[in-house]
Amino acid sequence: LRPQVIADCLVFSTPSGSTGYFQSVTRGTFAEGLGLAYGNPMEGEAFQIFPANSRLEIKILRGPAFVQAYHSPEVFKVRDGKRLTVQAAPQPARVFGMEAFRCRECYLLRRNGIRQ
């Protein structure tokens, strides 16, 4: 574990979420564990992968920092000196198929390369 990281942001991810923001920051994905990506780190690697049962503690040295979960409207402000604990949820996430999010006509338009 790195003792101190200077970066624009931290992205925590499980393997199922690694194709989103984690991939955007690191240009890679992972299949097991808990991923921690550093946005624009001043030095060192841009990410670390920890065992799935890891519990990571992060101390904000220079803030404030803002914490937000994917698709959550809530944003939490964290002041200097505060600690955050991050770990994977004990139960797996429920994943819905694309048919739950997109009407059939929209799906066909996108599949055929036609954007609305």
C-alpha distance (Angstrom), angle and dihedral (degrees) to the residues before:
residue distance angle dihedral
L1 . . .
R2 3.77 . .
P3 3.81 113.9 .
Q4 3.81 94.4 -145.2
V5 3.79 134.4 7.1
I6 3.78 127.9 -172.3
A7 3.80 107.7 -155.7
D8 3.80 142.0 138.4
C9 3.79 93.0 -117.2
L10 3.78 146.3 -12.9
V11 3.79 121.7 -128.1
F12 3.80 119.2 -162.8
S13 3.78 117.9 -164.5
T14 3.77 145.3 169.1
P15 3.83 118.5 -142.8
S16 3.81 91.8 -95.1
G17 3.80 90.3 56.2
S18 3.79 96.5 40.8
T19 3.80 93.5 95.2
G20 3.81 90.9 65.7
Y21 3.80 127.3 53.3
F22 3.81 92.8 -14.6
Q23 3.81 90.2 59.5
S24 3.80 90.6 44.0
V25 3.82 90.4 57.1
T26 3.82 99.9 37.3
R27 3.83 103.9 25.2
G28 3.82 86.8 -130.8
T29 3.78 144.1 82.5
F30 3.80 134.5 -147.3
A31 3.81 135.6 -146.6
E32 3.82 103.9 -150.9
G33 3.77 138.3 30.3
L34 3.78 135.9 15.3
G35 3.79 117.5 -50.8
L36 3.78 126.9 -146.6
A37 3.81 116.2 -169.6
Y38 3.81 124.3 -171.5
G39 3.80 116.8 -146.2
N40 3.82 109.9 -136.1
P41 3.82 96.7 -19.6
M42 3.80 115.3 -159.7
E43 3.81 91.2 -134.5
G44 3.78 140.8 -4.3
E45 3.76 132.0 29.6
A46 3.80 121.5 -21.1
F47 3.82 93.8 -130.3
Q48 3.80 148.4 16.0
I49 3.82 130.4 -155.2
F50 3.81 118.3 -147.2
P51 3.82 131.1 -171.3
A52 3.83 112.4 -80.4
N53 3.80 93.4 -110.8
S54 3.82 93.7 53.1
R55 3.76 122.4 130.2
L56 3.80 110.7 -154.0
E57 3.79 123.4 -159.9
I58 3.80 117.5 -157.4
K59 3.80 123.4 -170.4
I60 3.80 117.7 -157.8
L61 3.80 106.3 -134.5
R62 3.79 99.1 174.6
G63 3.76 119.0 20.3
P64 2.78 169.2 53.8
A65 3.78 94.2 -116.4
F66 3.77 125.9 -169.9
V67 3.80 122.0 -141.8
Q68 3.77 123.8 -158.4
A69 3.79 134.0 163.8
Y70 3.79 121.0 -138.7
H71 3.82 111.2 -84.7
S72 3.80 92.8 3.7
P73 3.80 119.8 125.3
E74 3.81 91.1 -153.5
V75 3.80 119.2 99.1
F76 3.81 120.5 -172.9
K77 3.79 123.6 -156.8
V78 3.82 115.0 -141.8
R79 3.80 120.3 -164.5
D80 3.80 130.2 -144.9
G81 3.78 114.3 -71.3
K82 3.81 95.4 22.4
R83 3.80 120.8 127.3
L84 3.78 128.3 -138.2
T85 3.79 124.8 -160.0
V86 3.80 118.6 -151.9
Q87 3.78 128.0 -171.8
A88 3.79 137.6 148.2
A89 3.80 116.9 -91.7
P90 3.81 113.6 -99.9
Q91 3.80 93.2 -123.1
P92 3.82 126.9 54.2
A93 3.79 120.1 -106.0
R94 3.78 120.9 -104.8
V95 3.80 111.4 -118.0
F96 3.77 120.5 -157.6
G97 3.79 124.3 -155.7
M98 3.77 122.0 -111.1
E99 3.82 90.9 -103.4
A100 3.80 87.9 71.3
F101 3.83 91.1 58.6
R102 3.78 105.7 35.7
C103 3.78 135.0 45.5
R104 3.82 116.3 -119.9
E105 3.81 93.3 -112.4
C106 3.84 92.0 52.6
Y107 3.79 90.4 49.0
L108 3.81 91.9 52.6
L109 3.81 92.3 46.9
R110 3.81 92.5 51.9
R111 3.81 93.7 43.0
N112 3.79 89.0 54.4
G113 3.81 91.7 49.1
I114 3.77 97.4 -106.8
R115 3.81 113.7 133.9
Q116 3.79 122.9 -156.9
